[in-house]
């Protein structure tokens, strides 16, 4: 964990593009194209570039979203309002960042299944940073307003259906100081909760076009391989994305889940290490391509929907779902 002085004066972040480690081994899986599922295709049509762009613009409005800043808390309030208005139960969990406190925002939409429900998580980190100093501008448009806006957009679409399993959306704090928010969230999960999680899809930097054609990298660990395969198939069936994969997970909020043996992946723009504007004042809204982000969201949503399982009716008592678990760790 960084010292308080380090957090205050010069951020040493966990950013992937920093030349602190060798490049991961990248694979180019064969394209998998299947006949599109009509219900999933209809769901994907509910994604709105206009709404996503509104989320993206709002999140990048402050000068910074440093984990310990008032601006971070203000944008978390904005996200909480959006998710509450969509029908989610929203909680905040404190996250220790040096001597200060940040937060995770957790939004929960209980499934309508009658048996044990297996929650499906969509996550991103909300904080931003300028690695030259905490007092400097850190718009963090690609890293990671693009992913945070993606969580809100997925949340808006998923709220419009009844699902068999629980939807859990998380915006982490403290990511830029060492994945602190996701580490604390995973550590707080009970053994039973860990066995129930069906899938974790993390989005970190999904809006910068670093290659001639729209591309995505899907990164996970050995336990993530089935989920990665599903995403490759969804990309080939529902998008025009060029896909690469890696089994070398590092430097984003999927890692604590993978370390705990959970099925988690990172979805990130292709060739993310080519983006040298992250953690500077140059990571602005003008550098983000919403059309790329929307393609990645289509891929992610297709897989999330498969894991969630749509239902027509559910057991309700006084408008509350029977047996709803608490995922606000």
Secondary structure, 3 states (H helix, E strand, C coil): CCCHHHHHHCCCCCCCCCCCCCCCCCECCCCCCCCCCHHHHHHHCCCCHHHHHHHHHHHCCCCCCCCCCHHHHHHHHHHHHHHHHHCCEEEEEEEEECCEEEEEEEEEECCCCCCCCCCEEEEEECCCCCCCCCCCCCCCHHHHHHHHHHHHHHHHHHCCCCECCCEEEEEECCHHHCCHHHHHHHHHCCHHHHHHCCEEEEECCCCCCCCCCCEEEEEECHHHHHHHHHHHHHHHHHCCCEEEEECCCCCCCCHHHHHCCCCEEEEEECCHHHCCCCCCCCCCHHHCCHHHHHHHHHHHHHHHHHHHCECCCCCEECCEECCCCCCCC
